[in-house]
Amino acid sequence: MKRDSIFYKIFQQNPSLIFEFVDNKPPEANSYKFESVTIKETQFQIDGVFLPPDDATTKIAYFAEFQFQKDERLYFRVFTELMMFMDKNDKSETPYDDWGCVLIYGSRSLEPSKSRIHRAMLASEQTRIIYLNELGDLREQPLGLGLMMLTIVPKGNAIESAKFLMERSQTESNDRLSEQAIIDLITTIIVNKFPTLKRKEIETMLGISLEESRVYKDARIEGEISLVIRQLNRKLSKLPKTLIAKIEALSLEQVEELGEELLDFSKVADLEQWLAKAKPLEQG
């Protein structure tokens, strides 16, 4: 399941949601903007950066990382990227005063095994670690947080939880996270969870119509990509991010073709050769 893109959409529509995890919420919390930032000199990618408005009294930049697979190098990457970003910004005309970091794990088991080198950063009041599967009952959480938790709900409970969140969206949606936006996000999550189901089956399960829905089509592509990447990771070991990015740029037809071709791959070079022949999806 491609959770990074789902969390990106959630925070893009409601940046202030990050402050559900921050103890000392800044006065301008509702005015923060959310971005995904690439530090081009090193090709580092920060999952999420929450930036204060220009007129904020105290300018604090918040960083978020969403982790749903084991990455033993995670803390090296996160804190290096964070400090490089702050260093680069400090040279600007309006540098930030401080930073905060939220690390969101699907479960505690996904944390890096060794953290001694980064113990000071991890123990700092500036860093907050969240385990979604330890937050309790999805039904008792704020709506936005419930959407995050839906990404890790087992398939057996996913539809019931999705319907519950849809019902809440009718009364709890707002200008930042509208009812339709919530339904679109829920649809994306469910289609990713059940990538082999047809549209009519998803419609019946959720009790909504997905006819000619761009959200459904986009989610379908993401689901197929997620499935292919999982298969490739099992067959060829963990793929580098450069190859994952190329797979994500493929069309649905190409991804489906890759899903068949990968059965014959025995090494990463086979995948690289196949991708070199594939024409990237044209961006509209």
C-alpha positions in Angstrom: 0.0 0.0 0.0 1.4 3.4 -1.0 0.9 5.2 2.3 3.3 8.0 1.7 1.1 9.5 -1.1 -2.0 9.1 1.1 -0.4 10.9 4.0 0.8 13.6 1.6 -2.8 14.2 0.5 -4.1 14.2 4.1 -1.6 16.8 5.2 -1.8 18.8 2.0 -5.5 19.3 2.6 -5.2 19.9 6.4 -1.7 20.9 7.4 -2.8 21.8 11.0 -3.4 18.1 11.6 0.3 17.7 12.4 -0.2 19.6 15.6 -2.3 16.7 17.0 1.2 15.3 17.7 2.8 18.5 19.0 2.7 19.4 22.7 3.2 23.2 22.4 1.1 24.2 19.4 2.1 27.5 17.9 -0.4 30.3 17.7 -0.5 30.2 13.9 -1.0 26.4 13.7 -4.1 26.8 11.5 -2.1 29.0 9.0 0.8 26.6 8.4 1.4 25.3 4.9 2.6 21.8 4.0 5.3 21.0 1.4 7.4 18.0 0.3 11.0 19.3 0.0 13.9 18.0 -2.1 17.4 19.2 -1.2 18.7 19.1 -4.7 22.4 19.2 -3.9 22.2 15.7 -2.3 18.9 14.4 -3.7 17.5 14.0 -0.2 13.7 14.0 0.0 11.9 15.1 3.1 8.4 13.5 3.4 6.7 16.6 4.8 7.7 20.1 5.9 5.2 22.3 7.7 6.1 26.0 7.3 4.7 28.9 9.3 3.0 31.9 7.7 5.2 35.0 7.0 3.7 37.0 9.8 4.2 34.3 12.5 5.6 35.7 15.8 7.8 32.6 16.3 8.8 30.9 13.1 9.1 27.1 13.8 9.5 24.6 10.9 8.0 21.2 11.6 9.2 18.1 9.8 7.3 14.8 9.4 8.4 11.3 8.3 5.9 8.5 7.6 7.5 5.1 8.0 5.7 1.8 7.1 8.6 -0.4 6.4 11.9 -1.1 8.2 14.7 1.3 7.4 17.8 1.0 9.5 19.3 4.2 8.1 16.2 6.2 8.7 17.5 8.4 11.6 20.7 9.1 9.7 18.7 10.3 6.8 16.0 12.2 8.7 18.2 14.2 11.0 20.8 14.9 8.2 18.0 16.2 5.9 16.5 18.3 8.7 19.8 20.0 9.6 20.7 20.6 6.0 17.3 22.2 5.4 17.7 24.5 8.5 21.3 25.4 7.5 20.2 26.3 4.0 17.2 28.4 5.3 19.4 30.1 7.9 21.2 31.8 5.0 17.9 33.3 3.8 16.5 36.7 4.6 13.8 35.2 6.9 15.4 32.2 8.7 13.3 30.0 11.0 13.7 30.3 14.8 13.4 26.6 15.7 12.3 23.2 14.5 10.2 20.2 15.5 10.1 16.7 14.1 7.3 14.1 14.1 8.1 10.5 13.2 5.0 8.5 12.4 5.4 4.7 12.4 2.8 2.1 11.5 4.0 0.1 14.5 6.9 0.2 17.0 8.5 -2.8 15.2 9.4 -0.6 12.3 11.8 1.5 14.3 15.5 1.2 13.4 17.2 -1.4 15.7 20.1 0.8 16.6 19.4 4.4 17.8 22.3 5.1 20.2 24.0 7.5 17.8 20.8 9.6 17.6 19.7 9.2 21.2 20.0 12.9 22.0 17.9 14.0 19.0 15.3 11.3 19.8 15.1 12.2 23.4 14.8 15.9 22.7 11.6 17.7 23.3 11.8 18.8 19.7 11.2 15.2 18.5 7.9 13.3 18.8 7.5 9.6 17.9 4.0 8.2 17.0 3.0 4.6 16.6 -0.4 4.5 14.9 -1.3 1.1 16.1 -0.9 2.2 19.7 -3.2 5.2 19.6 -6.3 3.2 20.6 -9.7 3.0 19.0 -10.0 4.7 15.6 -13.5 5.8 16.5 -12.3 7.8 19.4 -9.7 9.8 17.5 -10.1 13.2 15.6 -11.3 12.7 12.1 -8.0 13.5 10.4 -6.1 11.1 12.7 -8.7 8.5 12.0 -7.9 8.7 8.3 -4.3 8.0 9.1 -5.1 5.0 11.3 -7.4 3.6 8.5 -4.2 3.0 6.5 -3.1 0.3 9.0 -6.5 -1.2 9.9 -6.6 -4.9 9.0 -8.7 -5.7 5.9 -11.3 -7.5 8.1 -12.1 -4.2 9.8 -11.3 -1.8 7.1 -14.8 -1.4 5.5 -16.5 -1.0 8.8 -14.0 1.7 9.8 -14.2 3.4 6.4 -18.0 3.6 6.7 -17.7 5.1 10.2 -15.4 7.8 9.0 -17.6 8.6 6.1 -20.6 9.1 8.4 -18.4 11.4 10.6 -17.4 13.4 7.6 -21.0 14.5 7.1 -20.9 16.4 10.4 -17.2 17.1 11.1 -15.9 18.3 7.7 -14.6 21.8 7.4 -13.2 24.3 4.9 -9.7 22.7 5.2 -10.9 19.0 4.9 -14.3 18.9 3.1 -16.7 16.0 3.1 -15.8 15.2 -0.5 -12.1 15.3 0.2 -12.6 12.9 3.1 -14.6 10.5 1.0 -11.9 10.7 -1.8 -9.2 9.9 0.8 -11.1 7.0 2.2 -11.8 5.7 -1.3 -8.0 5.9 -2.1 -7.1 4.0 1.1 -9.7 1.2 0.5 -8.8 0.7 -3.2 -5.1 0.4 -2.1 -6.1 -2.1 0.5 -8.1 -4.2 -2.0 -6.2 -3.8 -5.3 -7.7 -6.9 -6.9 -11.3 -5.9 -6.4 -13.3 -4.4 -9.2 -15.0 -1.0 -9.0 -18.5 -2.4 -8.5 -17.3 -4.5 -5.6 -15.7 -1.4 -4.0 -18.9 0.5 -4.6 -21.0 -2.2 -2.9 -18.7 -2.4 0.1 -18.6 1.3 0.7 -22.2 2.1 -0.4 -21.1 4.9 -2.8 -20.8 5.3 -6.6 -17.3 5.5 -8.1 -18.6 5.8 -11.7 -16.0 7.7 -13.8 -14.3 8.8 -10.6 -10.8 10.2 -11.1 -10.1 9.4 -7.5 -10.9 5.7 -8.1 -8.7 5.6 -11.2 -5.8 7.3 -9.4 -6.2 5.0 -6.5 -6.3 2.0 -8.8 -3.0 3.0 -10.4 -1.5 3.6 -6.9 -2.7 0.2 -5.8 -1.3 -1.6 -8.8 2.1 0.2 -8.4 2.2 -0.7 -4.7 1.5 -4.4 -5.5 4.2 -4.5 -8.2 6.8 -2.8 -5.9 6.0 -5.3 -3.1 6.5 -8.2 -5.6 9.8 -6.7 -6.8 11.1 -6.1 -3.3 10.4 -9.8 -2.5 12.0 -11.0 -5.7 15.0 -8.6 -6.0 15.5 -7.3 -2.5 14.7 -3.7 -1.5 14.6 -1.4 -4.6 16.5 1.9 -4.6 14.3 5.0 -4.6 15.4 6.0 -8.1 13.9 2.8 -9.6 10.7 3.2 -7.4 10.3 6.7 -8.8 10.5 5.4 -12.4 7.9 2.8 -11.7 5.6 5.4 -10.2 5.8 7.4 -13.5 4.4 4.5 -15.5 0.9 4.3 -16.9 -1.6 1.8 -15.6 -1.1 -0.4 -18.7 2.7 -0.3 -18.2 2.4 -1.2 -14.5 0.1 -4.2 -15.4 2.7 -5.3 -18.0 5.5 -5.0 -15.6 3.5 -7.1 -13.1 3.6 -9.9 -15.7 7.2 -9.4 -16.8 8.7 -9.3 -13.3 8.1 -13.0 -13.0 11.1 -13.5 -15.3 13.4 -11.0 -13.5 16.3 -12.5 -11.6 18.3 -9.4 -10.8 17.9 -5.6 -10.5 19.6 -5.2 -13.9 16.6 -6.9 -15.5 14.2 -4.3 -14.1 16.5 -1.5 -15.1 16.6 -2.8 -18.6 12.8 -3.1 -18.8 12.3 0.4 -17.4 14.8 1.8 -19.9 12.6 0.6 -22.7 9.4 1.9 -21.1 8.1 5.3 -22.1 7.3 7.4 -19.0 3.7 8.5 -18.4 3.1 11.9 -19.9 2.3 14.4 -17.2 -0.8 16.5 -17.8 
